[in-house]
Amino acid sequence: MGWWSCDILGGDEPLDDLYLYEQKIGVNELYPLHMWDDKKRTRIKNAIERDLQGYHDLANSDNDVMMQVGAVVLMAAGAIMLPAFKKDAIEAGEADTWAKEDKEHSEDSERIQHIDAYIELVKNYDETPIEYTSKGLMEQMLG
């Protein structure tokens, strides 16, 4: 299918990555993040914090999208973000291929806006859970 939205979770690749995070932390149905209740958020936070280095290793194991997805999940859960993870998460935003390609054509690209917002979220993250809403395929199709 590809991508249906320019946000961090708006495509098949990030949803596939979410599945790998579900397997890593042992919590099913991470998507959609904005539907988590406090109990689920706490479960996810605790699961991530049980193995911060393993979570970081998974986030760094594939590509920039994998790291971006991992950072969004971690921030939505309100988990600890170690300085090395923060650095890598920011670099994953700055290296985003899609945004880089779009910069060649227009600074007003929707992907650039989403990546810039993502980088600011990471830079300002203080372990307070963030609200992250992503448009699903059906929401995008129906407008």
C-alpha positions in Angstrom: 0.0 0.0 0.0 2.7 2.5 0.9 2.0 5.8 2.7 -1.5 7.4 3.0 -0.5 10.3 5.3 2.7 12.3 5.9 2.7 11.8 9.7 5.2 9.5 11.4 2.7 6.6 11.6 0.9 7.2 8.3 1.9 4.2 6.3 2.5 0.5 6.0 6.1 0.6 7.0 5.6 2.4 10.4 2.7 0.0 11.1 4.9 -3.0 10.4 7.5 -1.4 12.7 4.8 -1.0 15.4 4.3 -4.8 15.2 8.0 -5.3 15.9 7.8 -3.0 19.0 4.7 -5.0 20.1 6.8 -8.1 20.0 9.7 -6.5 21.8 7.8 -5.1 24.7 5.1 -7.8 24.9 2.1 -5.4 24.5 -0.4 -5.9 21.7 -2.3 -3.3 19.8 -0.1 -0.2 20.1 -2.0 1.4 17.2 -3.7 3.8 17.4 -1.7 5.5 20.1 -4.4 8.1 21.0 -6.7 5.3 22.1 -4.5 4.2 25.0 -6.1 4.5 28.4 -3.9 5.2 31.5 -3.6 1.5 32.4 -2.3 0.6 28.9 0.0 3.6 28.9 1.5 2.5 32.2 1.9 -1.1 30.9 3.7 0.2 27.8 5.9 2.6 29.8 6.9 -0.2 32.2 7.6 -2.6 29.4 9.9 -0.1 27.6 11.7 0.8 30.8 12.4 -2.8 31.7 14.9 -2.9 28.8 15.7 0.6 27.7 18.9 -0.5 25.9 17.1 -3.3 24.1 14.4 -0.9 23.0 17.0 1.5 21.8 18.8 -1.3 19.9 15.6 -2.2 18.2 14.9 1.4 17.3 18.3 1.7 15.7 18.1 -1.7 14.0 16.5 -0.8 10.7 16.1 2.7 9.4 15.1 6.2 10.2 11.4 5.4 10.2 11.9 2.6 12.8 13.6 5.1 15.1 10.9 7.7 14.6 8.2 5.2 15.4 10.0 4.0 18.5 10.5 7.5 19.7 6.8 8.3 19.2 5.7 5.2 21.1 8.2 5.9 23.9 7.0 9.5 24.2 3.3 8.6 24.1 4.0 6.2 27.0 5.9 8.8 29.0 8.9 6.5 29.3 12.4 7.5 30.1 14.3 8.7 27.1 18.1 8.4 27.6 20.3 11.1 26.0 21.7 8.6 23.4 18.2 7.7 22.4 17.2 11.4 22.1 20.2 12.1 20.0 19.5 9.2 17.7 15.8 10.1 17.5 16.6 13.7 16.4 19.1 12.4 13.9 16.4 10.1 12.4 14.2 13.1 11.9 16.9 15.2 10.3 17.9 12.3 8.0 14.3 11.5 6.9 14.7 10.7 3.2 11.1 11.7 2.2 11.5 15.1 3.9 14.9 15.6 2.3 13.5 14.9 -1.1 10.6 17.3 -0.5 13.0 20.1 0.5 14.4 20.0 -3.0 11.0 21.0 -4.3 9.3 23.0 -1.6 9.9 24.0 2.0 6.1 23.8 2.6 5.8 20.0 2.2 3.5 18.3 4.6 6.1 15.7 5.4 8.6 18.4 6.3 6.0 19.9 8.6 5.4 16.6 10.3 9.2 15.9 10.7 9.9 19.3 12.0 7.1 18.9 14.6 8.5 15.4 15.5 12.0 16.8 16.0 10.6 19.5 18.3 8.6 16.9 20.3 11.8 14.9 20.8 13.9 17.9 21.8 11.3 19.1 24.3 10.3 15.7 25.7 10.3 15.7 29.5 8.8 12.3 30.2 5.3 13.7 30.2 3.2 11.5 27.9 2.5 13.1 24.6 -0.8 12.9 22.7 0.0 11.5 19.2 -2.9 11.2 16.7 -2.3 9.7 13.3 -4.8 9.5 10.4 -5.6 5.9 9.5 -6.1 4.8 6.0 -9.9 4.9 6.2 -9.9 8.3 7.8 -7.7 9.6 5.0 -9.8 8.1 2.3 -13.1 9.4 3.8 -11.6 12.9 4.3 
